[in-house]
Every structure is written in structure tokens, then in C-alpha cells.
Amino acid sequence: MNDTGWFKSSYSTGGNDNCVEVRLTDATAAVRDSKNPEGSSLQVPLTSWHNFLRSSGPAAGYWQAFQSELEAM
């Protein structure tokens, strides 16, 4: 089973606490608040996460760059 572990995009800067972390497995994408790593996470099917990255409106360019980072992992 593939598991990326929790990570932030390289677009997140060191001094910015307003970030989410993502964890991908073969079947799911989980998203959590980086300020509360022990808290709950939102889990969605991996296909839904990919669709979100492709079609997130005005931020689509940002998310497409983020997806490219993930695919490079």
C-alpha cells in the first residue's frame, strides 16, 4: 500500500500557519489543519481529490501545480 505521509505544498511558507496538510494512500486523500495535527481529518476518495484539484475554479492553476508536485513524489 502506498502512503505519502502528511505533507504540505512547497507553496506553504515557513512562517504561515494557515496551511492544510494532505496524506494520500492508494484509495483516499486525507486533509487536516496543520495547526491541529492531532485533530480530525477529512477523508475523500482519491478520485474525488483528483477531480477537485483539476476543477477548483479560480485556484485551478495553483491546485494543478500542487498536483504536479504530488505526481513527482
C-alpha positions as CSV (number, residue, x, y, z in Angstrom):
1,M,0.0,0.0,0.0
2,N,1.3,3.4,-0.9
3,D,1.2,6.2,1.7
4,T,2.8,9.6,1.3
5,G,2.6,10.5,5.0
6,W,1.4,14.0,5.9
7,F,2.9,16.9,3.8
8,K,2.3,20.5,2.8
9,S,2.8,22.0,-0.6
10,S,6.0,23.7,-1.3
11,Y,3.9,26.9,-1.8
12,S,3.4,26.9,2.0
13,T,5.9,29.2,3.6
14,G,7.6,28.5,6.9
15,G,6.0,31.5,8.7
16,N,2.5,30.8,7.5
17,D,0.4,28.8,9.9
18,N,-2.7,28.9,7.7
19,C,-2.0,25.6,5.9
20,V,-3.5,22.3,5.4
21,E,-1.7,19.0,5.2
22,V,-2.5,16.2,2.9
23,R,-1.9,12.5,3.1
24,L,-2.5,10.2,0.1
25,T,-3.0,6.5,0.0
26,D,-4.0,4.1,-2.8
27,A,-7.7,4.8,-2.1
28,T,-8.1,8.0,-0.1
29,A,-6.9,11.6,0.3
30,A,-7.0,13.0,3.9
31,V,-6.8,16.7,4.7
32,R,-6.1,18.2,8.1
33,D,-5.3,21.5,9.7
34,S,-1.6,21.8,10.2
35,K,-2.1,23.7,13.5
36,N,-4.0,20.8,14.9
37,P,-2.3,17.6,13.7
38,E,-4.0,15.5,16.5
39,G,-7.4,16.6,15.4
40,S,-9.7,15.0,12.9
41,S,-9.1,14.9,9.2
42,L,-11.4,15.0,6.2
43,Q,-11.1,11.8,4.1
44,V,-12.3,11.6,0.5
45,P,-11.9,9.0,-2.3
46,L,-8.7,9.6,-4.2
47,T,-10.6,10.1,-7.4
48,S,-12.6,12.9,-5.8
49,W,-9.4,14.6,-4.7
50,H,-8.0,14.5,-8.2
51,N,-11.3,15.9,-9.6
52,F,-11.1,18.7,-7.0
53,L,-7.6,19.6,-8.0
54,R,-8.5,19.7,-11.7
55,S,-11.6,21.8,-11.3
56,S,-11.2,24.2,-8.3
57,G,-12.3,27.3,-10.2
58,P,-10.1,30.4,-10.0
59,A,-7.5,28.5,-8.0
60,A,-7.2,25.7,-10.6
61,G,-3.7,26.8,-11.6
62,Y,-2.5,26.6,-8.0
63,W,-4.0,23.2,-7.5
64,Q,-2.7,21.9,-10.8
65,A,0.8,22.9,-9.7
66,F,0.2,21.2,-6.4
67,Q,-1.0,18.0,-8.2
68,S,2.2,18.1,-10.3
69,E,4.2,18.1,-7.1
70,L,2.3,15.1,-5.8
71,E,2.8,13.2,-9.0
72,A,6.6,13.8,-8.8
73,M,6.7,12.2,-5.4
